[in-house]
Amino acid sequence: MTFSFNVVLVWLELAGVFFFAVSGSLLAARKQFDMIGSLLLASLVSLGGGVIRDIIINAGPPAAFTNPAYLAPPLLATVLVYFLFNGVQRFTSLLTLFDAGGLALFCISGTLTALAAGMHPFAAVLLGVTTAVGGGLLRDITANEVPQLFNSNDLYALPAFLGSALTVVLSLVHSFNVVSAGAVAVLVFVFRVTAWRRQWRIPLAVRGWHRLGLDGADSGSRD
């Protein structure tokens, strides 16, 4: 990749770090964590996926620990939520919107990093998805929430798969650029938010199972 492309990739990642960091700080505020807890949760969700990615591809020390710029977005997100949360706490969709923004950007940057490391296209898609959902998984587990990744009433990984796959295809046909990257990010973001608003779902693991609390079924319906 050229120098200019590397710069674009870094800025893409920093934007994703900020979006995910805000989602972490918002969740911390909802859980009534203190500022240190908010900063740690913001850092965990925004940097966790990238750390997992860098460890898998054996890229040396993760970028989060070698580039101080990666530490600024979580700090900024923590401060912004501290001063603004009282005015926005009634908008519960904010957390989902910021999470969707981070998901859209990280599935692209994670896939590009995997391709640059020489990974097979299919492996690059998987690593892109891992980068996108890894931080959110760590955030939800730490905050004692049901991870969105395993929430049967929502689509989380599927939009990331779409973004990673499109990134691989565009890269293979040499059509990936700033414009196409923006288009993929917007598509993933819209897909994620629309699925959340319209409650789109995919089938459960076994045919005939019902979603508890939605279809009026009890635990016996899974026997």
Secondary structure as GFF3:
##gff-version 3
##sequence-region A 1 223
A	DSSP	alpha_helix	3	30	.	.	.	ID=ss1
A	DSSP	alpha_helix	35	56	.	.	.	ID=ss2
A	DSSP	alpha_helix	63	66	.	.	.	ID=ss3
A	DSSP	three_ten_helix	68	71	.	.	.	ID=ss4
A	DSSP	alpha_helix	72	88	.	.	.	ID=ss5
A	DSSP	alpha_helix	93	116	.	.	.	ID=ss6
A	DSSP	alpha_helix	121	142	.	.	.	ID=ss7
A	DSSP	three_ten_helix	148	150	.	.	.	ID=ss8
A	DSSP	alpha_helix	157	172	.	.	.	ID=ss9
A	DSSP	alpha_helix	178	198	.	.	.	ID=ss10
A	DSSP	three_ten_helix	219	222	.	.	.	ID=ss11
###
